[in-house]
């Protein structure tokens, strides 16, 4: 589907299902340089089980018009505007990596609109390696190479996908290669510059998923986030940061328990 948000055309996948008109809504938020396609499996599952599914391409990403936003707070405001555009008063908000920060901030600022919260590969704050930031600023392919390698576990780098026919490193590389110039860097700047507001609290029931071999947002960081939330539980996965490709079935199983 396509909707207008702040005068720009936004694309969002709806999972190609037949949701109930008044079914619960779920929003999936991707990471820096990626798009809605990382959520294909859970989007289709929930769309076929009565949910209203929205997996938007964030501004400047995928099929959405830009420019890309370089602030997590700005993305959280944008998400509120997106929900208004699709007439969704509240939703389960699910985010991965940069998307997890957007979901985190959205839940803290708009608790009345957050039915449930799921954070995958989260760290608060989410510092980005200087070499990665510099390479992304120059649109150097080295940024893609570094992030892609650091996002996969040793097993993931060997291509041992749970679902046959998927080359994880290749998929991760190609997704970011399709990004417009500056988009990858804007996402990293947003993550690196984000600082949590001590006055913000999250009341929604929360699920935090951590990858035991995550080098981008190490497992202890995610566990720390969960420890500071009043109603959170943790799922630990034997994978790296790219848990949506390394452990797609386990991620879906965990989502089903809360969304």
C-alpha positions, 0 to 999 in steps of 0.5 A: 500500500501507499499513503501520504505522510508529511507530503511524501509517498510512503510504501508499506507492506501489508503482508498480502493477507485478508485481515479482519477490519477491526483486527489488532494492528502490528507495525514492523520497523526495519533497520538502517539501510534496509526496507520492509522486505526483512519482515516478509515472513512475520508480515505474511503470518500475522496478515493471514491470522486476522491482524492488520499488518504494516511494514513501512519503508522508513523515509528514503528507504525502499520505495518510500520518498525521502530524505532519510531522517537522521534522528530517532526522535524524528522517526518516532514522530514520523511513525505517529504520523504514519499511524494517523495516515493508516487510521490505526489508533494503537498497535503492537510495535516491533523494531529491529536494530535502528527500528528497535530504537524508534519503537522504544522511543515511540512506546515511551512518548505515545504509551496510549498508542503502543499495545505491545512492544518488541525490540530485536537487536536493541541497545540504548544507547546504540553507539556506532563504530567510528570506522563504520560511520566514516565509511558510510559517510563516504558511501564507501562499500566498506561500510556495507562489508563491515556491517554485514560481517559484524551482523552475522554469526560464524555459522551465519557467514557459512550460509547455514540458513534454517530455511533452504535457498537463502544466502544470508550474507548476499541478501544483507549486502544487496539490500543495503546496496540498493539504498540511495546515497546517504541513507545508510549514513543517516541511519547510523548517525541517528543511532549513534547520536541517540541519547535516552531521556531519563524522564521517559518510561515504557509501560507496555508489555515488552519482549526483547530478543538478543543474539548471543553472537551479536557484534553490532548490539551485543547481548548484554546491551539488550539484556540491560534494556530489558532489565530497566523495563517494568514488564519485559521478558527476554528471548535469547537466540543463537545467532548474530545481529541479523536474527531475522535471516539467521533465525527466522522461525525462532523469531516468528515463534517468539513474536506469536507469543506476544503480538 
